[in-house]
Amino acid sequence: MAAYRIVCTTLKNVLEHRHIVEVGTGFDPKKATRQWTVEDVRGAIVVGDVFYTQDGAGNQAEVSRYDCPCGYKTIRSAADATAANNLDNLHQCDWS
C-alpha cells in the first residue's frame, strides 16, 4: 500500500459536464512527477493505495472513488473545512 499526493488535475467535458480525467502526483505542489488516469487511480484505491490532496497549511483531504449521477466514474476529495485542498481547486496539469 502506498500514499500519493495529488498536486494537479486535468479536466475535460465528459458526458454532461466537466470531469477530472487525469491527475498528477508528487511532493512538489507546483510540479507533478507521475501522471495517472482516473481509471488507474480508482483501481489503485481498490487495492489499498491512498490518494490525498494537501493545502499550503498542511491540511489533507483523502480522495475516494465517486460515481457521478451522470454515469461517469471519477474521483473526489473529502469535504472538509478548507477549499484549498479540494481537487477542483488544484492547478491544471502541464505535461509538456
C-alpha positions as CSV (number, residue, x, y, z in Angstrom):
1,M,0.0,0.0,0.0
2,A,1.3,3.4,-1.0
3,A,0.2,7.0,-0.5
4,Y,0.2,9.6,-3.3
5,R,-0.3,13.3,-3.1
6,I,-2.3,14.7,-6.0
7,V,-0.9,18.1,-7.0
8,C,-2.7,18.8,-10.3
9,T,-5.7,17.7,-12.4
10,T,-6.8,17.6,-16.0
11,L,-10.4,18.4,-16.6
12,K,-12.4,17.6,-19.8
13,N,-16.0,17.7,-20.8
14,V,-17.2,14.2,-20.4
15,L,-20.9,13.3,-20.8
16,E,-22.9,16.1,-19.3
17,H,-20.2,18.3,-17.8
18,R,-16.5,18.7,-16.8
19,H,-14.8,15.8,-15.0
20,I,-11.3,15.1,-13.8
21,V,-9.8,12.7,-16.3
22,E,-6.2,12.6,-15.2
23,V,-4.2,13.7,-12.1
24,G,-0.6,14.3,-11.4
25,T,1.1,13.1,-8.2
26,G,4.3,14.2,-6.5
27,F,5.7,16.0,-3.5
28,D,6.2,19.4,-5.1
29,P,2.8,21.1,-5.4
30,K,4.0,23.0,-8.5
31,K,5.2,20.0,-10.5
32,A,3.8,16.5,-10.8
33,T,6.2,13.6,-11.2
34,R,3.7,11.0,-12.2
35,Q,0.6,11.1,-14.5
36,W,-2.4,8.9,-13.7
37,T,-5.7,8.4,-15.5
38,V,-8.8,8.4,-13.3
39,E,-9.3,4.7,-14.1
40,D,-5.8,4.0,-12.7
41,V,-6.4,6.0,-9.5
42,R,-9.7,4.2,-9.0
43,G,-8.1,0.8,-9.4
44,A,-5.2,1.7,-7.1
45,I,-7.7,2.8,-4.4
46,V,-9.4,-0.6,-4.7
47,V,-6.1,-2.4,-3.9
48,G,-5.4,-0.2,-0.9
49,D,-3.4,2.7,-2.2
50,V,-4.3,6.1,-0.7
51,F,-4.6,9.4,-2.6
52,Y,-4.9,12.7,-1.0
53,T,-4.6,16.5,-1.6
54,Q,-2.9,18.9,0.7
55,D,-3.0,22.7,1.0
56,G,-0.2,25.1,2.0
57,A,-1.1,24.8,5.7
58,G,-0.7,21.0,5.6
59,N,-4.4,20.2,5.7
60,Q,-5.1,17.0,3.9
61,A,-8.2,15.6,2.2
62,E,-8.5,12.0,1.3
63,V,-9.5,11.2,-2.3
64,S,-12.1,8.5,-3.0
65,R,-13.8,6.8,-5.9
66,Y,-17.0,8.6,-6.9
67,D,-19.7,7.6,-9.4
68,C,-21.2,10.9,-10.7
69,P,-25.0,10.9,-11.2
70,C,-24.4,11.4,-14.9
71,G,-22.8,8.0,-15.1
72,Y,-19.1,8.9,-15.2
73,K,-16.9,7.0,-12.8
74,T,-14.4,9.5,-11.3
75,I,-12.8,10.6,-8.0
76,R,-13.4,13.4,-5.5
77,S,-11.8,14.8,-2.4
78,A,-13.4,14.5,1.0
79,A,-15.3,17.5,2.2
80,D,-13.5,19.5,5.0
81,A,-13.3,23.0,6.4
82,T,-11.0,24.4,3.6
83,A,-11.4,24.6,-0.1
84,A,-7.7,25.0,-0.8
85,N,-7.2,21.2,-0.8
86,N,-10.2,20.4,-3.0
87,L,-9.4,18.5,-6.2
88,D,-11.4,21.1,-8.2
89,N,-9.2,23.9,-6.9
90,L,-5.8,22.3,-7.9
91,H,-4.0,23.7,-10.8
92,Q,-4.2,22.2,-14.3
93,C,-1.5,19.6,-15.0
94,D,1.1,20.6,-17.6
95,W,2.8,17.5,-19.1
96,S,4.9,19.5,-21.6
